[in-house]
Structure formats: C-alpha cells, structure tokens
Amino acid sequence: MAIDPDESMQSDAFDPASNHLDARIDTVRTWALRRRHELVVTRHDTGAVELRTDAGRQEQAGRLLAQVHDELHSKTVMEFFRDWRLIS
C-alpha cells in the first residue's frame, strides 16, 4: 500500500502556537498609582488568560512581547507552555 505524501505532510504539519494563543502587554496601575506592565497570553477560542506575568519597564516589556510573538510563531502550544513552565 502506497502512502500519499500529501496526506503524510498534512498529518505532520507544524501547528504554531500563534494559531491558538495571542500575547499583549497590559498597563495596570498599582495601589501606589504607579504604572506596571504585564505580559498577558490568552487563548483565541475562549479568551482565557493562560499566562500573566510582570513585563518590567516599558522598554523591557516591548522586547519581551517581541520575543513571545517570535516564540508563538515558531513553537507549538505544548513547546511554548513547557518553555514558560505552564506545564511540566
């Protein structure tokens, strides 16, 4: 029985995390009225927050968001969650 290469390629297709997750920086005010930046990763299907963590100052937050977007495009959901220690 011959294997159709098109079917094989589809079953092994890379499914990037960016198809399922999105990332943004939220700016929140603390009780002392200071601004704080948080990295927030949410699910596309439910909008549920999967990750919320301090993102540092504005410049750091921008670099962190760029890094996370790169990872969402280059990793699967499982790889992303493992790297960010959301699963063991």
C-alpha positions as CSV (number, residue, x, y, z in Angstrom):
1,M,0.0,0.0,0.0
2,A,1.5,3.4,-1.0
3,I,1.5,6.4,1.3
4,D,0.3,9.6,-0.3
5,P,2.9,12.2,0.5
6,D,0.3,15.0,0.7
7,E,-1.6,13.2,3.4
8,S,1.7,12.4,5.3
9,M,2.8,16.1,5.1
10,Q,-0.6,17.3,6.4
11,S,-0.6,14.9,9.3
12,D,2.9,16.1,10.3
13,A,2.2,19.7,9.6
14,F,3.6,22.2,12.1
15,D,0.8,23.9,14.1
16,P,2.3,27.1,15.6
17,A,1.1,28.3,18.9
18,S,0.1,31.6,17.3
19,N,-2.8,29.8,15.7
20,H,-4.2,29.3,19.3
21,L,-2.7,31.9,21.5
22,D,-2.2,35.7,21.5
23,A,0.1,37.9,23.6
24,R,-0.2,41.5,24.6
25,I,1.2,44.0,27.2
26,D,-1.3,45.4,29.7
27,T,-0.5,48.5,31.7
28,V,-2.0,48.4,35.1
29,R,-1.9,50.9,38.0
30,T,-0.7,49.7,41.4
31,W,-2.2,50.8,44.7
32,A,0.5,53.5,44.8
33,L,-0.7,54.7,41.3
34,R,2.4,53.6,39.6
35,R,2.2,52.0,36.1
36,R,3.1,48.4,35.8
37,H,3.5,46.4,32.6
38,E,2.3,42.8,32.4
39,L,2.7,40.2,29.7
40,V,-0.7,38.5,29.1
41,V,-1.1,35.4,26.9
42,T,-4.7,34.4,26.1
43,R,-6.4,31.7,24.2
44,H,-8.1,32.5,20.9
45,D,-11.1,30.2,21.4
46,T,-12.2,31.3,24.9
47,G,-10.2,34.4,25.7
48,A,-9.0,32.8,28.9
49,V,-5.7,34.0,30.3
50,E,-3.0,31.3,30.2
51,L,-0.1,33.5,31.4
52,R,0.1,36.8,33.2
53,T,3.5,38.0,34.5
54,D,5.4,41.1,35.2
55,A,7.0,42.5,32.0
56,G,9.3,45.1,33.5
57,R,9.7,48.7,32.3
58,Q,8.2,49.9,29.0
59,E,11.3,49.1,27.0
60,Q,11.7,45.7,28.6
61,A,8.0,45.0,28.0
62,G,8.4,45.7,24.3
63,R,11.3,43.4,23.9
64,L,9.6,40.7,25.9
65,L,6.5,41.0,23.8
66,A,8.6,40.7,20.6
67,Q,10.3,37.6,22.0
68,V,6.9,36.0,22.9
69,H,5.5,36.7,19.5
70,D,8.5,35.1,17.9
71,E,8.1,32.0,20.1
72,L,4.3,31.8,19.4
73,H,5.1,31.7,15.7
74,S,8.0,29.2,16.0
75,K,6.8,26.7,18.6
76,T,3.8,24.5,19.2
77,V,1.4,25.2,22.1
78,M,3.0,22.4,24.1
79,E,6.5,23.7,23.5
80,F,5.5,27.2,24.4
81,F,3.8,26.0,27.6
82,R,6.8,23.9,28.6
83,D,9.3,26.7,28.0
84,W,7.2,29.1,30.1
85,R,6.7,26.4,32.7
86,L,2.9,26.4,32.4
87,I,3.2,22.6,32.2
88,S,5.9,20.2,33.4
